[in-house]
Amino acid sequence: MAKIGRLSTKDTVLLLCDMQEKFRPNIFQFTNIVSNAARLLQASRVLGIPPILTEQYPKGLGPTVPELGAEDLKAHAKTSFTMMIEEVQKELEALGNPKRAILCGIEAHACIACTTFDLLEKGVEVHIVADAVSSRSQTDRLFALSRLKQSGAYLTTTEGVLLQLVQDAKHPNFKEVLTAAALFHHIGLDFMGLEETSLPKCL
């Protein structure tokens, strides 16, 4: 049976990549990226999905921005572009090696790309949250997403992730997840730099 990329709260991990202070003035749509990632983090706590946080060379690039709401998480410092450093792999092993990863953060063509490649090679299903991922340039961002889709990652949105995870309006945490996540629809189109009808063709 073909893989269809259905999300589930079981065997899933949320990966939060390098949303740090020094990136703030340079990343395309940084505020929206962090806002959407924060919504995913809040929802993951409600649904019991474990989050993992990294920081790229925090001595030079600063700490994770406070609006992500990740102060209670241990930030794994790294210099490599991939999140799959030894400490993160040990944390994944302690979680039973989740089969699916929801990935957000920066930069799309660097750390997000390298992390995705490493996860795919390990047989992990990767769901890249397009409206919670960015780069310094929109060109790098869009081509990175297209390239990662070619490699087998699934592209999705914050709202798409949340609705897939709860599946049903009768889900006991449905209202809580949507409230925590401040569900929305129209942040994506201007941000993506695409018309709604052209998005599937381009990505």
BELMOSUL-V637994 format. One record per pair of residues at least 6 apart in sequence whose ideal C-beta (glycine too) atoms are under 8 Angstrom apart, sorted by the first residue. I is the first residue (numbers start at 1). J is the second residue. D is the distance in whole Angstrom. If there is no record, write none. Layout:
{{I/J/D} {I/J/D}}
This chain:
{{3/125/7} {5/125/6} {5/127/7} {5/154/4} {6/164/7} {7/100/7} {7/102/7} {7/127/6} {7/156/8} {7/161/6} {7/164/4} {7/165/6} {8/100/7} {8/165/7} {9/47/5} {9/48/6} {9/49/6} {9/165/6} {11/96/7} {11/98/5} {11/99/4} {11/100/6} {12/49/5} {12/98/6} {12/99/8} {12/100/4} {12/101/7} {12/102/6} {13/49/7} {13/50/5} {13/51/7} {13/52/6} {13/92/7} {13/95/6} {13/98/4} {13/100/7} {13/101/5} {13/102/7} {14/40/6} {14/41/7} {14/44/5} {14/49/5} {14/50/7} {14/51/4} {14/52/7} {14/101/8} {14/102/5} {14/104/8} {15/51/8} {15/52/5} {15/54/8} {15/83/6} {15/101/5} {15/102/7} {15/103/5} {15/104/7} {15/105/7} {15/115/7} {16/37/6} {16/41/7} {16/51/6} {16/52/7} {16/53/5} {16/54/7} {16/64/8} {16/68/7} {16/70/6} {16/73/8} {16/104/6} {16/105/6} {17/54/6} {17/83/6} {17/103/7} {17/104/7} {17/105/3} {17/106/7} {17/111/5} {17/112/6} {17/115/6} {18/54/6} {18/55/6} {18/56/4} {18/61/8} {18/105/5} {18/106/6} {18/107/8} {18/111/6} {19/33/7} {19/34/5} {19/37/6} {19/64/6} {19/65/6} {19/68/5} {19/105/5} {19/106/6} {20/55/6} {20/56/7} {20/58/7} {20/61/5} {20/62/5} {20/63/6} {20/64/6} {20/65/7} {21/61/7} {21/62/3} {21/63/6} {21/64/8} {21/65/6} {22/60/7} {22/61/4} {22/62/5} {23/30/7} {23/61/7} {23/106/6} {23/107/8} {24/30/5} {24/65/7} {26/136/5} {27/33/7} {27/106/5} {27/107/7} {27/134/5} {27/135/7} {27/136/6} {28/134/5} {28/135/6} {28/136/7} {28/137/7} {28/138/5} {28/141/6} {29/134/6} {29/191/5} {30/106/8} {30/134/7} {32/131/7} {32/187/6} {32/191/6} {33/104/7} {33/105/8} {33/106/7} {33/131/8} {33/132/6} {33/133/7} {33/134/5} {34/65/6} {34/67/6} {34/68/6} {35/67/7} {36/104/7} {36/129/7} {36/131/5} {36/132/4} {36/158/4} {36/187/7} {37/68/6} {37/104/5} {37/105/7} {37/129/8} {37/132/5} {38/67/6} {38/68/5} {38/69/5} {39/158/6} {39/162/8} {39/180/7} {39/181/4} {39/182/6} {40/102/7} {40/104/6} {40/129/7} {40/132/6} {40/158/6} {40/161/6} {40/162/8} {40/181/7} {41/51/6} {41/68/7} {41/69/6} {41/70/6} {42/69/7} {42/180/4} {42/181/6} {43/49/8} {43/161/8} {43/162/6} {43/165/7} {43/177/5} {43/180/6} {43/181/5} {44/50/7} {44/51/5} {44/102/8} {45/51/8} {45/180/8} {46/173/5} {46/176/5} {46/177/5} {46/180/6} {47/165/6} {47/166/8} {47/173/6} {47/177/7} {49/102/8} {49/165/8} {50/95/6} {50/98/8} {51/70/7} {51/73/6} {52/73/8} {52/76/7} {52/83/7} {52/88/6} {52/91/6} {52/92/7} {53/64/6} {53/70/5} {53/73/4} {53/74/7} {53/75/5} {53/76/7} {54/75/7} {54/76/5} {54/77/8} {54/78/6} {54/83/5} {54/85/8} {54/88/7} {54/105/8} {54/111/8} {55/61/7} {55/63/7} {55/64/6} {55/75/5} {55/76/7} {55/77/5} {55/78/7} {56/78/6} {56/79/7} {56/81/8} {56/111/6} {57/77/7} {57/78/8} {57/79/5} {58/75/7} {58/77/5} {63/75/7} {64/70/6} {64/75/6} {76/83/8} {76/85/6} {76/87/5} {76/88/5} {76/91/8} {78/85/5} {80/114/8} {81/110/5} {81/111/5} {81/113/8} {81/114/4} {81/115/8} {82/111/7} {82/114/4} {82/115/5} {82/117/8} {82/118/5} {83/111/7} {83/114/8} {83/115/4} {83/118/8} {84/115/6} {84/118/4} {84/119/7} {84/122/8} {92/98/7} {98/124/7} {99/123/8} {99/124/6} {99/125/6} {100/124/7} {100/125/5} {100/126/8} {100/127/7} {101/119/6} {101/124/5} {101/125/7} {101/126/5} {101/127/7} {102/127/5} {102/129/6} {102/161/6} {103/112/6} {103/115/6} {103/116/7} {103/119/8} {103/126/6} {103/127/7} {103/128/5} {103/129/7} {103/133/7} {104/128/8} {104/129/4} {104/132/4} {104/133/6} {105/111/7} {105/112/6} {105/132/7} {105/133/7} {106/112/7} {106/133/7} {106/134/6} {106/135/7} {107/134/7} {107/135/4} {107/136/7} {107/140/7} {107/141/8} {107/144/8} {108/133/5} {108/134/6} {108/135/5} {108/140/6} {108/141/5} {108/144/4} {108/145/6} {108/148/8} {109/135/5} {109/140/4} {109/141/7} {109/143/7} {109/144/4} {110/135/7} {112/128/7} {112/133/6} {112/144/7} {112/148/8} {113/144/5} {113/147/7} {113/148/6} {116/126/5} {116/128/7} {116/148/5} {116/151/7} {116/153/5} {117/151/7} {119/126/5} {120/126/6} {120/151/6} {120/152/5} {120/153/7} {125/154/7} {126/148/8} {126/152/8} {126/153/4} {126/154/7} {127/153/7} {127/154/5} {127/156/5} {127/161/7} {128/145/7} {128/148/6} {128/153/5} {128/154/7} {128/155/6} {128/156/7} {129/156/6} {129/157/6} {129/158/6} {129/161/6} {130/145/6} {130/155/5} {130/156/7} {130/157/6} {130/188/7} {130/192/7} {130/203/7} {131/157/5} {131/158/6} {131/187/6} {131/188/5} {131/191/6} {131/192/7} {132/158/6} {133/141/7} {133/145/7} {134/141/5} {135/141/4} {135/144/7} {138/193/5} {142/192/8} {142/193/6} {142/202/7} {142/203/8} {145/155/6} {145/203/6} {146/202/7} {146/203/6} {148/155/8} {149/155/6} {149/203/6} {155/203/6} {156/164/8} {157/188/6} {158/181/7} {158/184/8} {159/183/6} {159/184/7} {159/185/7} {162/177/6} {162/178/7} {162/181/5} {162/183/7} {165/177/7} {166/173/7} {166/174/5} {166/177/6} {168/174/7} {171/177/8} {189/195/7} {189/196/6} {189/199/8} {192/199/6} {194/202/6} {194/203/8}}
